[in-house]
Amino acid sequence: MPVQPLTAHAGPPDGWLPVNMVNVLHTDPEPQLLDVELLDTPVTIRAVPVSYHWDLGDGNTITTTDPGEPYPSEAVTSTYTQEGWYDITLTTTFAGQFSVNGGPWQDIDGTIEIASDPVPLFSKSLESRLVDGDIPVDEEEDPWIPERTPDTEGPQDPEATHREI
């Protein structure tokens, strides 16, 4: 029975984040129900998310039982220290239960891990500059985000760690 990966949410919706700015991570932790019939008897399987492992693409990882919440929450966060493209992947550990013909839920031994599709995010170095206040700012021009190529991939963090939240 296919358990679907949870959708990982990371960074602002426009796909880029300033270097050293808080990156809010979260997912929707709803259990999944899967219905099947065995020997003419309806059986429902419930996959319940119990832990979340975030691979931030720069060598840093986070494992937590907290699914996080959208901004402005900072329950589960990270930062990038260098400019470049990074892929953020969420691997969710699910525990299972089953119910036969609408009866009580019974635990299934073991767990399964399902990885999400990666969320690409560009960490952008920003610089301050003086501008002529009489010239309007071109909101479409900045910040310029480069195409993803081997040259624009973000480097690994030399001080990468694994955090438990």
N, C-alpha and C positions, 0 to 999 in steps of 0.2 A: 504494500500500500504506500503510495508516494506521499511523503510529508514534504510540503513546500517550504522553501527557505523564507525566512522573514525578510522584509525589506529594510535594508540599512539606510539610515538617514545621517548625513554628515555634512557639516559646514553649511554655509548659506546656499539657498537654492540656485544661485547663478553660477556655482561651480568653482569659485575661487575664494581664497581667504588670505588676508595679510599674514606675513611671517610673524610669529610670536603672538598671534591673536587666538583667543580661545575657540576651539573647534568643538561644537556640541554634537555628541553622538547619541542616537536613540533609535528605537524600533518599536513596533506595535506587538506586545507580548500575548496576543490572543491565542488560546488553544485552538488546535485544528481538529475537526471531527471528520472521521472517515467511516462511511457506512459500507458494509459488505454483508452478504448472506452466505452462511455456512450450514450445509445440511438443512436447507429450507428454514433456517433460523436467523433472524436479523441480529447482527453484531455491530456495535459502534466502537471504533477505536478513537481514543482521544490522545493527541500529542500535545504535551504541555511544556512550554519553554521553561527551563530551570536555570540556565546560565548562558552567558554571552561572552564570546571571546572576540575582541576587536584587534585586527592586524592593521596597523596604520600605514604600512607600506614603506616606512623609513627605519624599520628594525624595532620600533616600539610596539608593545602589545598591552592590552588591558583585558583582564578577566573579571567578570562581575556577575552578581545575581540581579543587579538593577538594570532594567531595560532602558533607563534614561528617559528623558522628556525633552520636548522641543525647547528652543530658546524662548524665554530667558533662563530656563533651568540650567544649572551647571552640575547636574548629578553625575554625568559621565562626560569627561572632556579630555582633550589633548591639545597640543600646539605643535607647529612645525617651526624648526629653527633655521631652515634654509629654503631657498626658492626652488621650485620645481613641481613636476607632476607626481602625484602619489595616488595609489589605489588603496582604498579602505575596504576591508572585507570583514564581514560579521559571520562568525560561525556560532550557531545556536545549538546548545545541547537540549534535547527534548527527552522527557520521561514519558512513558506510555501507560495508558489504562484502557480497559475494555469493559463493555457492558453487553450482556446477552439479553436480547429481547426486552430492553428497557429496564433491566435489573440494576442492582448497585454496581458502582464502578469498582473494578479490581485492578490492582497494580500489575504491570508487566515488568519482569526483571530486565535490568539493563537500561541503557540510554542510546540515543543515536545523535550524531552530529551532522548538521546540514549547513553548508556555506552559502552565503548570499552572493548575488552578483556584485562585483566590485563597484564602488562609487569612486569615479575619478574626481580628483580635487587638485587645483593648482594653488600652491602656496606662493604668494607674490610679495616680493620686496617692494616697499613703497618708499618714496623719497619726497620730502617737502621741497617746495620751490615757490619763489615769489612770483606773483602774477599781477598783471595790470587789472585792477578792479573794474575798469571800463570795458574790458573785453569779456564777453560771456564765456563761461566754461563749456566746453564740448563734452557733454555727459556720455556720448557714444564713443569718444576717443579713449578715455582712460577709465580703468586700467586696461592696458593692452595685455591680452593673454595669448601666449604663443601657441602655435600648433604643437601637438604632442609628437616629439621625435626623440631618438636616443639622446640627443644633446640637451633636451629640455626635461629629461627625467630627473626627479629629485634625488639627491644623494642620500645614502644611509646616514643615520644619526650616529656619530661615533660614541655617544654616551647613551645609546638606546637601553631601555629597561623594560621589564615586565612588571606591571602594577596589578595588584588585586584590590578591587573596590568592594 
